[in-house]
């Protein structure tokens, strides 16, 4: 377990901040998910900078698409 009590980030500085920026730029569903979960990105791809995960696709994107279709958007 990583001790975060000192307030230090256990990953390379700035790395986690890259993904929300990339998601905002590349994903039409950013307003819905706000950049997703870092844990899913890391454990599915071994990389914090990916912009889409299976979790995001199945629980956020498909839900937003289905709601949009149902509402006629």
PyMOL commands that set and color helices and strands:
alter all, ss='L'
color gray80, all
select helices_A, chain A and resi 15-26+30-33+38-45+54-71
alter helices_A, ss='H'
color red, helices_A
deselect
rebuild
show_as cartoon
